[in-house]
Amino acid sequence: MIRRGTDGGAAVHGEYKVPGGKLVVVDLDVEDGVLSGVRVAGDFFLEPDEAILAINSALEGAPADTDAAGLAARIDAALPPGTTMYGLTSEGVGVAVRRALAHATDWTDYDWQLIHDGPQSPALHMALDEVITAEVAAGRRPPTLRVWEWGAPAVVIGSFQSLRNEVDPEGAERHGITVVRRVSGGGAMFIEPGNTITYSLSVPDALVQGLSFADSYAYLDDWVLGALGDMGVKAWYQPLNDIATDAGKIAGAAQKRVVADGGAVLHHVTMAYDIDADKMVDVLRIGREKLSDKGTKSAKKRVDPLRRQTGLPREAVIERMIASFRGRYGLAEGRVTEGEMARARQLAETKFSSEEWTARVP
């Protein structure tokens, strides 16, 4: 958001909710390439009182191209001894400044649309992600939350994964598993229709302006952490792309950036509601190297299903997630247009069902 300062400078406003914490709001002017008139506010807790003045002073005069880490270092050096922050971090203030300078938008600046259709094929889901996100980038569609229903069991591999390294073809054939490759990076996901919750966020690039790639994951996952908390599940973002609880990982996220037109971000998440661990390890080739950095020796222990943690039916978990999003940001019922579906079906057939795409990294 931009406005004119009282002295004619370019005044900007930025907001950032610290993951797992509170909202940070920053208003500032930019004069001759440096920050001026910096005012930090929010619903966080900070002791002693004078620490807020120290934060403002630390940012005053900082070059406007200073990154979030550099701004955080200035703040840390200026804080009074014994300063305690609750729901606030120096890095969070730095991110709020960067978002102000990048003219980032906020969730509530948009009219969000929900798409929650009946079961569809794995290849069509891959195609819909690509088409819908392109439409958001072009400004022809509002930011969209799409909740998936799976028409068949699948393994979804990341854009850059080796097909032969990730999937046992005999195991996949034995269990009737369709293998598809998505447009985003990240790891393989084992999908069974009644045991999986998947959703996509297709958002304008402006929503994540000022955030690092890693910070954008936490930012776009924050709403679902709140939804899980309302269901009694204490979950957190675990860098780079996992959602975890004390019982184990429950979800994995992946992103794809669209640079055409106005730019957009596809952020999709697959959550394990329930899981057939024996079948999963019969289909996926989960190597020792992958497990070593997860602190576990067994692939079966890497994912802890939501069914056990919530005690709720899958449909109820989805309903509560949607209600939580709607309560935060508003959410109107929507649909895939005829034009979008026609393009998606063509892509599903010519790209996402093709051996050329699925085995592009053999």
C-alpha atoms as one frame of an Amber mdcrd trajectory, in Angstrom:
protein
   0.000   0.000   0.000   1.396   3.450  -0.941   0.444   6.895   0.219   2.134
  10.284   0.310   4.005  11.211   3.457   3.440  14.529   5.177   6.720  15.823
   3.753   6.064  14.579   0.234   7.968  11.298   0.579   6.677   7.926  -0.561
   4.973   6.468   2.506   4.275   2.736   2.557   2.431   0.287   4.777   3.203
  -3.390   5.339   1.799  -6.224   7.438   3.127  -9.660   8.318   1.823 -12.285
  10.685   4.749 -14.035  12.329   4.213 -17.805  11.866   2.799 -19.089  15.127
   2.902 -15.539  16.490   1.255 -12.147  16.129   0.659  -9.467  13.514   3.388
  -6.913  12.824   2.407  -3.652  11.113   4.947  -1.201   9.711   4.432   2.298
   8.331   7.384   4.210   6.963   8.586   6.792   4.489  11.430   6.441   2.010
  13.620   9.518   1.626  16.750   9.596  -0.522  16.949   5.823  -0.531  16.727
   5.315   3.245  13.933   4.521   5.682  12.455   7.385   7.668   9.500   7.958
   9.947   9.415   4.254  10.830   6.494   3.222  13.025   6.173  -0.430  14.117
   2.930  -1.623  15.718   0.922  -4.804  16.205  -0.856  -7.110  18.643   2.365
  -8.640  19.924   3.778  -8.352  23.466   7.077  -6.630  24.139   9.012  -5.808
  27.285  10.297  -3.307  28.298   8.091  -0.588  26.832  11.025   1.368  25.449
  11.993  -1.577  23.236   9.468  -0.449  20.624  11.252   2.911  20.386  14.553
   1.092  19.997  13.110  -0.949  17.125  11.882   2.182  15.359  15.224   3.923
  15.856  17.163   0.892  14.612  15.257   0.940  11.341  15.505   4.701  10.891
  18.102   5.519   8.257  18.525   1.946   7.056  19.141   1.692   3.300  15.850
   0.825   1.602  17.447  -2.173  -0.123  18.479  -3.848   3.156  17.134  -7.402
   3.271  15.048  -8.793   6.146  18.050 -10.442   7.807  20.001  -7.186   7.704
  17.098  -5.260   9.220  16.747  -7.904  11.933  20.455  -7.549  12.775  20.042
  -3.785  13.214  17.095  -4.389  15.552  18.916  -7.026  17.614  21.890  -4.704
  18.090  19.642  -1.901  19.348  17.335  -3.757  21.753  17.712  -2.945  25.468
  19.274  -5.693  27.610  16.708  -8.205  28.812  14.199  -7.457  26.035  11.524
 -10.139  25.769   9.331 -10.623  22.712   6.051 -12.546  22.695   4.613 -13.339
  19.275   7.240 -11.117  17.692  10.696 -11.625  16.193  13.257  -9.218  14.806
  13.142 -11.173  11.549   9.341 -10.751  11.481   9.722  -6.971  11.697  12.264
  -7.112   8.897   9.863  -9.093   6.722   7.062  -6.592   7.410   9.367  -3.779
   6.259  10.290  -5.667   3.084   6.596  -6.322   2.349   5.845  -2.622   2.809
   8.611  -1.654   0.408   7.472  -4.280  -2.120   3.878  -2.982  -1.944   2.664
  -6.447  -0.951  -1.035  -7.143  -0.650  -2.815  -8.890   2.222  -5.187 -11.877
   2.322  -8.122  -9.585   3.097  -7.478  -7.436   0.008  -9.040 -10.126  -2.187
 -12.395 -11.763  -2.835 -11.452 -15.425  -2.426 -13.205 -18.186  -4.327 -13.661
 -21.835  -3.338 -13.701 -24.737  -5.794 -14.658 -28.104  -4.297 -15.841 -30.443
  -7.026 -16.416 -34.192  -7.181 -13.717 -36.809  -7.766 -11.418 -36.221 -10.741
  -8.533 -38.127 -12.271  -4.956 -37.515 -11.065  -3.911 -36.129 -14.462  -6.847
 -33.702 -14.507  -5.934 -32.428 -11.039  -2.399 -31.683 -12.258  -3.821 -29.824
 -15.244  -6.359 -27.831 -13.212  -3.584 -26.529 -10.985  -1.706 -25.223 -14.006
  -4.760 -23.680 -15.703  -6.291 -22.045 -12.627  -2.996 -20.518 -11.500  -2.399
 -19.109 -14.990  -5.869 -17.553 -14.882  -5.095 -15.918 -11.531  -1.821 -14.566
 -12.940  -3.707 -13.073 -15.887  -6.274 -11.447 -13.602  -9.155 -13.389 -15.128
  -9.844 -15.331 -11.928  -9.810 -14.244  -8.269  -7.435 -15.937  -5.817  -8.708
 -19.469  -5.407  -8.742 -22.207  -2.789  -9.361 -25.536  -4.527 -10.062 -28.632
  -2.441  -9.409 -31.845  -4.346 -11.385 -35.066  -4.451  -9.420 -37.941  -5.943
 -10.963 -40.253  -8.528  -8.227 -42.875  -8.282  -5.207 -43.823  -6.146  -1.995
 -42.192  -7.304   1.621 -41.385  -6.704   2.390 -37.742  -7.473   6.086 -37.112
  -8.034   7.800 -33.744  -7.981   8.755 -31.944 -11.170  12.457 -32.779 -10.808
  12.323 -36.259  -9.284  13.604 -39.360 -11.031  10.701 -41.656 -11.874  12.686
 -44.859 -11.431  14.220 -43.693  -8.161  10.866 -42.827  -6.593   8.382 -45.442
  -7.801   8.473 -49.223  -7.893   6.558 -49.931 -11.140   5.626 -53.465 -10.093
   4.237 -52.231  -6.786   2.300 -49.471  -8.532   0.790 -51.919 -11.019  -0.027
 -54.433  -8.300  -2.033 -51.844  -6.355  -3.605 -50.078  -9.353  -1.683 -46.868
  -8.744  -1.558 -44.115 -11.390   1.750 -42.232 -11.479   1.663 -38.538 -12.442
   4.212 -35.752 -12.334   3.207 -32.314 -11.058   4.560 -28.919 -12.128   6.043
 -28.078  -8.713   9.153 -29.434  -7.049   9.360 -31.426  -3.835   8.903 -35.083
  -3.025   6.596 -37.929  -3.961   3.140 -38.164  -2.416   1.197 -41.416  -1.969
  -2.514 -40.847  -2.574  -5.595 -42.905  -1.751  -8.956 -41.158  -2.334 -10.511
 -41.696   1.103  -7.264 -41.308   3.016  -5.910 -38.040   1.623  -6.800 -34.345
   1.904  -5.318 -32.156  -0.819  -5.846 -28.473  -1.523  -4.338 -25.796  -3.760
  -3.983 -22.072  -3.289  -3.617 -20.094  -6.520  -2.674 -16.562  -5.455  -1.389
 -13.346  -7.056   2.351 -12.836  -6.765   1.658  -9.602  -4.864   0.456 -11.603
  -1.851   3.943 -12.997  -1.211   5.974  -9.944  -2.208   8.722  -9.176   0.307
   8.857 -12.789   1.492  11.716 -15.147   0.825  10.868 -18.421  -0.906  11.032
 -20.232   2.443   8.985 -17.573   4.261   6.238 -17.829   1.650   5.659 -21.472
   2.603   5.094 -20.574   6.243   2.941 -17.592   5.283   0.652 -19.579   2.978
   0.398 -22.481   5.452  -0.482 -20.328   8.462  -4.261 -20.480   7.981  -4.327
 -24.281   7.999  -2.257 -24.389  11.187  -4.999 -22.315  12.799  -7.666 -24.639
  11.414  -5.854 -27.672  12.794  -5.473 -25.945  16.155  -9.243 -25.444  16.289
  -9.554 -29.233  15.851  -7.214 -29.882  18.773  -4.115 -30.574  16.666  -1.071
 -28.500  17.603   0.787 -28.252  14.316   3.645 -26.137  13.039   5.483 -25.332
   9.838   8.702 -27.322   9.542  11.096 -25.907   6.923  11.119 -26.141   4.056
   7.782 -27.655   3.155   6.332 -29.870   5.900   3.518 -29.449   8.420   4.311
 -31.429  11.549   3.023 -32.285  15.028   4.543 -34.004  18.037   3.276 -37.282
  16.552   5.018 -36.762  13.216   4.640 -35.181   9.798   1.039 -34.776   8.640
   1.440 -32.841   5.394   3.807 -31.732   2.668   3.609 -28.583   0.543   5.017
 -27.611  -2.833   5.026 -24.442  -4.935   5.273 -23.289  -8.523   5.808 -19.668
  -9.537   4.136 -18.277 -12.661   5.990 -15.258 -14.043   3.742 -14.511 -17.031
   1.197 -11.679 -16.938   0.913 -10.308 -13.394   2.560 -13.334 -11.806   1.051
 -15.908  -9.479   1.999 -18.628  -7.010   0.606 -22.147  -6.900   0.869 -23.551
  -3.366  -0.556 -27.025  -2.902  -0.608 -29.271   0.149  -1.303 -32.969   0.590
  -2.320 -34.102   4.068  -2.486 -37.685   5.322  -5.928 -38.274   6.797  -5.245
 -42.005   7.012  -2.586 -44.134   5.374  -1.880 -47.706   4.394   1.792 -47.687
   5.344   2.500 -51.179   4.032   1.081 -50.290   0.627   2.947 -46.976   0.587
   6.361 -48.554   1.097   5.498 -51.233  -1.478   4.963 -48.505  -4.088   7.426
 -45.769  -3.090  11.165 -46.265  -3.053  11.968 -44.217   0.029  15.733 -44.228
   0.386  17.874 -44.200   3.494  19.291 -40.779   2.622  15.805 -39.226   2.598
  14.948 -40.785   5.951  18.248 -39.832   7.597  17.457 -36.110   7.753  13.965
 -36.797   9.123  15.273 -38.399  12.322  13.560 -41.738  11.715  14.582 -45.164
  10.452  11.193 -46.243   9.158   9.179 -44.745   6.310   6.027 -45.916   8.098
   6.793 -43.569  10.997   7.276 -40.464   8.865   3.589 -39.634   8.495   1.002
 -39.590  11.282  -2.574 -39.447   9.946  -5.101 -36.786  10.835  -7.825 -39.363
  11.482  -6.055 -40.496  14.620  -5.163 -36.972  15.743  -8.576 -35.351  15.199
 -10.971 -38.249  15.742 -13.126 -36.680  13.015 -14.407 -38.042   9.693 -12.433
 -36.868   6.670 -15.399 -34.804   5.421 -15.642 -33.028   8.776 -11.941 -32.135
   8.713 -12.361 -30.610   5.251 -15.512 -28.726   6.290 -13.733 -27.245   9.307
 -10.722 -26.238   7.214 -12.954 -24.435   4.721 -14.918 -22.760   7.528 -11.692
 -21.576   9.141 -10.462 -20.034   5.881 -13.840 -18.388   5.294 -13.878 -16.958
   8.813 -10.443 -15.419   8.349 -10.567 -14.054   4.824 -14.021 -14.611   3.333
 -14.693 -17.296   0.742 -17.367 -17.409  -1.959 -18.525 -20.574  -3.678 -17.046
 -20.875  -7.167 -16.570 -23.304 -10.000 -14.226 -24.197 -12.809 -15.410 -22.382
 -15.918 -16.128 -24.235 -19.149 -13.086 -22.662 -20.777 -10.815 -23.601 -17.884
 -12.080 -27.179 -17.893 -11.620 -27.516 -21.649  -7.990 -26.388 -21.385  -7.407
 -28.607 -18.366  -8.785 -31.688 -20.109  -6.552 -31.032 -23.095  -3.509 -30.648
 -20.845  -4.439 -33.766 -18.882  -4.437 -35.771 -22.100  -1.528 -34.231 -23.975
   0.834 -33.465 -21.104   0.039 -34.999 -17.744  -0.957 -38.422 -19.105   1.996
 -38.587 -21.483   5.066 -40.739 -21.014   7.167 -37.805 -22.253   6.135 -35.666
 -19.247   5.857 -38.344 -16.568   9.279 -39.805 -17.442  10.956 -36.524 -18.325
  13.409 -37.311 -15.522  13.698 -41.091 -16.044
